Every structure is written in C-alpha cells, then in structure tokens.
C-alpha cells in the first residue's frame, strides 16, 4: 500500500516513518520496512542497524515534543502483502483520562481485578486507542496539536 505523502514523517534507506493513516490520535506512527519481507531475519544488516535508533528517536520525540506520558512500540500485523512494520503509540494523560471515563472499558478492569493483575495495562489502552481513535467514525476530541500539526512537528524533530 502506498502511503500518501502528507502522512510521511521521516525516512532512512531501510525504513519509512509515517503517521498512521486511519488514526485520529496525533502522533500514532508506523515504521515500515522498505524491504518487502515480514521477517526481521530477512532484513539487511544496515536496515537492522537503523531500526533501533529510529525507534528511539520517535519515542523521544513523542515524549519530549508532544508530552506523551508513555510510548508503546509493538509489532502486531502479520497480514500477507505488507512489509514488516511497527506501531509507535503515544499514551497521553488525556487519553488515559478518556479510557478511565468510558464505562465500556471498565469491564476489562473487572476481569483484571479478578485475576489479581493490575487494573489496566498496555494491551487494554492499545485496544482502546484502536477502537476509539482508529475505527470510530467520530473519534473522541483530542487535546493539543491536530494530526496535521503533529506531523509537521515530528518532521522537524525527526529530520534534525
């Protein structure tokens, strides 16, 4: 799938960093390999060496420039036809507030408490973000810069 230029944030010889196209959450980034493989072992040594510093720069920018409280980095997709890619998800304080205010997600808390686990974790917040900011036709209101403004801020920061 071709990523429209307005979503491009940064690139290296081995990777493209873009804002997730269908996300209303400012700063939700995707880091995709330029090699058409779904296996890290198939990537060049150069691409592998670029990946760590690229993820670190993105995490740092989301925290320092946009004020993300936490940043989740993960690989979830395994669908045929897509190169290996990573999700970089900013967790802002206002996102956590929305999560805790939404009664639909309290069911998750009830299940976690019954198992002796912590009341919430990264999987639950990721699920919330995917459902509310990526899949909903009308996502919750955001606080801070818009997606377009965030892309510009991150372009300046990551290309520096």
Secondary structure, 3 states (H helix, E strand, C coil): CCCCHHHEEEECCCEEEEECCCCCCCCCEEEEECCCCCCHHHCCHHHHHHHHHHHHHHHHHHHHCCCCCEEEEECCCCCCCCCCEEEEEEECHHHHHHHHHCHHHHHHHHHHHHCCCCCCCHHHHHHHHHHHHHHCCCCCCCCCCCHHHHHHHHHHHHHC
